[in-house]
Amino acid sequence: MKRILLTRTFPAATTAAAQARYHVTQRDSDAPMTEAEATAALEDHDAILCSIGDQFTAKAFESPHLRCKMIANFGVGYNHIDLAAAKAAGVAVSNTPDVVTDATADIAMTLILMTCRRASEGERLLRAGAWDGWKPTQLLGRHVTGKRLGIVGMGRIGQAVAKRGHYGFGMPVIYFNRSPKAVDVPARQVDDLQSLMSQADVIVITVPGGNTHLIDAEALAQMDDGAVLVNVARGDVIDEAALIAELSTGRISAGLDVYAEEPDVPPALIGLTNAVLLPHLGTAALEVREAMGQMALDNISAWADGLSLPQGL
């Protein structure tokens, strides 16, 4: 029986399905694995079900005593796994695309609405007992319907956001993608990032990992006064220090579900009232997490049976 490690507490259905076929070790911490822990895991198990933050670095794969031949990542992003080192060590890697698309797009829309309509500020005001009744000019935000929506990265999630914006809120859609891309939602591709940043009222970042500081100080400076930036991609896609500096002027607003050094969020960012901050809730729906777990296990089963990985990387 194959020995597999679950690096986090996954949904009960995922754990039960794994235990039905494999000898399962459940790690007793939900903190990301260190590089040393990742190395030990690779030495002691045939397959590993891991998630964001687990440090499967190039060094982790250098051990001469590797037993592991399969890593199934619970999530779409896999920048915590050195794919080249894994391949060189003969370790197959998979992820869980598709099943996270709608849930992540929903969180993007949640952040758009919360940021534009100042929902977090309103809730804090009410919970603090400071709301003394309706006023014509209280917490005036931005109307979402009809605003121009800019998507950075027109993959599955970007297209799902575009559909919600266009069909749900009548938002004209523009998008920037590194290569030409035809999509099945009314939208116009722009030639460069600067054009998108300067033309959109609401900008949503949905690029994959590996685009570190794509949104830098120069890109942020292109945004119109009052524009909104939403990030549901990876935290390091945005230069966090540059974003804090721009937000501190009060010129723009932001809605964030991801951060550069999760779970650490800069105190300066937490202190900004024009930033809506969520604790990485992109796929946090039970049905979605169960589907992610099953997809990860399907990849492990394919590997164990000598078949091609359905979502191999």
TAKABEL-V118032 format. One record per residue. N is the residue number from 1. SS is DSSP state (hx for helix, st for strand, lp for the rest). PSI is psi in radians with two decimals (* if undefined). D_CENTER is the distance of its C-alpha to the mean C-alpha in whole Angstrom. Layout:
# TAKABEL-V118032
N_SS_PSI_D_CENTER ; N_SS_PSI_D_CENTER
This chain:
# TAKABEL-V118032
1_lp_2.30_34 ; 2_lp_2.46_31 ; 3_st_2.12_29 ; 4_st_2.63_26 ; 5_st_2.30_23 ; 6_st_1.99_21 ; 7_lp_-0.20_19 ; 8_lp_3.10_18 ; 9_lp_1.80_19 ; 10_lp_2.97_18 ; 11_lp_2.60_19 ; 12_hx_-0.65_23 ; 13_hx_-0.64_23 ; 14_hx_-0.82_21 ; 15_hx_-0.77_23 ; 16_hx_-0.73_26 ; 17_hx_-0.67_26 ; 18_hx_-0.77_25 ; 19_hx_-0.41_28 ; 20_lp_-0.36_30 ; 21_lp_-0.45_30 ; 22_lp_2.86_29 ; 23_st_1.92_31 ; 24_st_2.31_28 ; 25_st_2.21_27 ; 26_st_2.01_25 ; 27_lp_2.50_23 ; 28_lp_0.40_24 ; 29_lp_2.53_22 ; 30_lp_0.08_18 ; 31_lp_2.57_17 ; 32_lp_2.55_16 ; 33_lp_2.44_19 ; 34_lp_2.98_21 ; 35_hx_-0.70_22 ; 36_hx_-0.73_25 ; 37_hx_-0.70_24 ; 38_hx_-0.72_22 ; 39_hx_-0.82_25 ; 40_hx_-0.67_27 ; 41_hx_-0.70_25 ; 42_hx_-0.49_26 ; 43_hx_-0.43_29 ; 44_hx_-0.15_30 ; 45_lp_2.69_28 ; 46_lp_-0.61_28 ; 47_st_2.71_24 ; 48_st_2.29_21 ; 49_st_1.90_18 ; 50_st_-3.10_16 ; 51_st_-3.06_12 ; 52_lp_2.37_10 ; 53_lp_-0.37_12 ; 54_lp_2.17_15 ; 55_lp_1.31_17 ; 56_st_1.26_18 ; 57_lp_3.04_20 ; 58_lp_-0.70_23 ; 59_hx_-0.61_25 ; 60_hx_-0.50_24 ; 61_hx_-0.01_25 ; 62_hx_-0.20_29 ; 63_lp_2.40_30 ; 64_lp_0.02_33 ; 65_lp_0.55_33 ; 66_lp_2.28_30 ; 67_lp_-0.58_30 ; 68_lp_2.41_27 ; 69_lp_0.05_26 ; 70_st_2.21_23 ; 71_st_2.07_19 ; 72_st_2.01_17 ; 73_st_2.27_14 ; 74_st_1.52_12 ; 75_lp_2.91_9 ; 76_lp_-0.85_8 ; 77_lp_2.42_7 ; 78_lp_0.49_11 ; 79_lp_-0.09_11 ; 80_lp_-0.02_13 ; 81_st_2.17_15 ; 82_lp_1.74_18 ; 83_hx_-0.70_19 ; 84_hx_-0.74_22 ; 85_hx_-0.68_23 ; 86_hx_-0.80_22 ; 87_hx_-0.76_24 ; 88_hx_-0.53_27 ; 89_lp_-0.01_28 ; 90_lp_0.46_28 ; 91_lp_2.11_24 ; 92_st_2.58_23 ; 93_st_2.44_19 ; 94_st_2.90_17 ; 95_lp_-2.96_13 ; 96_lp_1.28_12 ; 97_lp_-3.06_12 ; 98_lp_-1.03_13 ; 99_lp_-0.32_13 ; 100_lp_-0.12_10 ; 101_hx_-0.98_10 ; 102_hx_-0.70_12 ; 103_hx_-0.73_11 ; 104_hx_-0.68_7 ; 105_hx_-0.64_10 ; 106_hx_-0.72_12 ; 107_hx_-0.64_10 ; 108_hx_-0.78_10 ; 109_hx_-0.65_14 ; 110_hx_-0.81_14 ; 111_hx_-0.67_13 ; 112_hx_-0.87_15 ; 113_hx_-0.78_18 ; 114_hx_-0.71_18 ; 115_hx_-0.85_18 ; 116_hx_-0.68_21 ; 117_lp_0.13_23 ; 118_lp_0.70_22 ; 119_hx_-0.70_22 ; 120_hx_-0.74_21 ; 121_hx_-0.72_24 ; 122_hx_-0.74_26 ; 123_hx_-0.73_25 ; 124_hx_-0.70_26 ; 125_hx_-0.80_29 ; 126_hx_-0.82_30 ; 127_hx_-0.47_29 ; 128_lp_-0.04_31 ; 129_lp_0.34_34 ; 130_lp_-0.03_34 ; 131_lp_2.10_34 ; 132_lp_0.44_38 ; 133_lp_2.85_37 ; 134_lp_2.42_36 ; 135_lp_2.53_37 ; 136_lp_-0.46_37 ; 137_lp_0.32_35 ; 138_lp_2.27_33 ; 139_lp_0.82_29 ; 140_lp_2.18_29 ; 141_lp_-2.59_26 ; 142_lp_2.40_25 ; 143_lp_2.29_26 ; 144_lp_-0.75_23 ; 145_lp_2.24_25 ; 146_lp_-0.13_26 ; 147_lp_2.65_24 ; 148_lp_2.17_23 ; 149_st_2.19_19 ; 150_st_2.24_18 ; 151_st_2.22_15 ; 152_st_1.83_13 ; 153_lp_1.72_13 ; 154_lp_0.94_14 ; 155_lp_-2.70_13 ; 156_hx_-0.85_13 ; 157_hx_-0.74_10 ; 158_hx_-0.75_12 ; 159_hx_-0.62_15 ; 160_hx_-0.68_14 ; 161_hx_-0.75_13 ; 162_hx_-0.74_17 ; 163_hx_-0.74_19 ; 164_hx_-0.74_18 ; 165_hx_-0.80_19 ; 166_hx_-0.94_22 ; 167_hx_-0.49_23 ; 168_hx_-0.57_22 ; 169_hx_0.17_23 ; 170_lp_0.60_25 ; 171_lp_2.14_23 ; 172_lp_2.39_24 ; 173_st_2.28_21 ; 174_st_2.75_21 ; 175_st_2.65_18 ; 176_st_2.26_18 ; 177_lp_2.52_18 ; 178_lp_-0.45_19 ; 179_lp_2.74_21 ; 180_lp_2.43_23 ; 181_lp_2.17_22 ; 182_lp_2.42_23 ; 183_lp_2.78_21 ; 184_lp_0.53_23 ; 185_lp_2.46_22 ; 186_lp_2.00_25 ; 187_lp_2.71_23 ; 188_st_2.22_24 ; 189_st_2.34_23 ; 190_lp_2.82_24 ; 191_lp_-0.52_25 ; 192_lp_2.88_23 ; 193_hx_-0.69_20 ; 194_hx_-0.69_23 ; 195_hx_-0.73_24 ; 196_hx_-0.82_21 ; 197_hx_-0.55_20 ; 198_hx_-0.27_24 ; 199_hx_-0.31_24 ; 200_lp_2.54_21 ; 201_lp_-0.63_22 ; 202_st_2.20_18 ; 203_st_2.24_15 ; 204_st_2.22_12 ; 205_st_2.10_10 ; 206_lp_0.43_8 ; 207_lp_2.75_9 ; 208_lp_2.99_8 ; 209_lp_2.79_9 ; 210_lp_-0.08_12 ; 211_lp_0.87_13 ; 212_lp_2.25_13 ; 213_lp_0.57_15 ; 214_lp_-0.71_15 ; 215_st_1.69_15 ; 216_lp_-3.00_18 ; 217_hx_-0.68_21 ; 218_hx_-0.76_23 ; 219_hx_-0.74_20 ; 220_hx_-0.61_20 ; 221_hx_-0.35_24 ; 222_lp_-0.30_24 ; 223_lp_2.48_22 ; 224_lp_2.70_25 ; 225_lp_2.32_26 ; 226_lp_-0.07_24 ; 227_lp_2.80_21 ; 228_st_2.35_18 ; 229_st_2.23_15 ; 230_st_2.32_11 ; 231_st_2.04_8 ; 232_lp_0.36_5 ; 233_lp_-1.86_4 ; 234_lp_2.55_5 ; 235_hx_-0.64_8 ; 236_hx_0.00_11 ; 237_hx_-0.53_10 ; 238_st_2.41_12 ; 239_lp_1.77_16 ; 240_hx_-0.69_15 ; 241_hx_-0.72_19 ; 242_hx_-0.65_20 ; 243_hx_-0.77_18 ; 244_hx_-0.74_20 ; 245_hx_-0.73_23 ; 246_hx_-0.72_22 ; 247_hx_-0.57_21 ; 248_hx_-0.38_24 ; 249_lp_-0.29_26 ; 250_lp_0.10_25 ; 251_lp_-0.61_25 ; 252_lp_3.04_22 ; 253_st_2.88_19 ; 254_st_2.60_15 ; 255_st_2.08_13 ; 256_st_2.38_10 ; 257_lp_-0.11_7 ; 258_lp_2.72_6 ; 259_lp_2.74_9 ; 260_lp_-0.64_11 ; 261_st_0.94_13 ; 262_lp_2.45_11 ; 263_lp_0.20_13 ; 264_st_2.19_16 ; 265_lp_2.24_15 ; 266_lp_2.30_18 ; 267_hx_-0.60_21 ; 268_hx_-0.60_22 ; 269_hx_-0.74_18 ; 270_hx_-0.57_19 ; 271_lp_-0.11_22 ; 272_lp_2.12_22 ; 273_lp_-0.31_22 ; 274_lp_0.35_21 ; 275_st_2.14_17 ; 276_st_2.19_16 ; 277_st_2.15_13 ; 278_lp_2.63_11 ; 279_lp_1.12_11 ; 280_lp_1.09_7 ; 281_lp_0.12_9 ; 282_lp_-0.83_6 ; 283_lp_0.31_8 ; 284_lp_1.17_11 ; 285_lp_2.36_14 ; 286_hx_-0.79_17 ; 287_hx_-0.67_17 ; 288_hx_-0.79_14 ; 289_hx_-0.62_14 ; 290_hx_-0.69_17 ; 291_hx_-0.66_17 ; 292_hx_-0.77_14 ; 293_hx_-0.73_17 ; 294_hx_-0.67_19 ; 295_hx_-0.74_18 ; 296_hx_-0.76_17 ; 297_hx_-0.60_21 ; 298_hx_-0.64_22 ; 299_hx_-0.71_21 ; 300_hx_-0.73_23 ; 301_hx_-0.69_26 ; 302_hx_-0.75_26 ; 303_hx_-0.79_26 ; 304_hx_-0.52_29 ; 305_lp_0.07_31 ; 306_lp_0.42_31 ; 307_lp_2.91_29 ; 308_lp_2.53_26 ; 309_lp_2.23_23 ; 310_lp_-0.64_21 ; 311_lp_0.77_18 ; 312_st_2.62_19 ; 313_lp_*_18
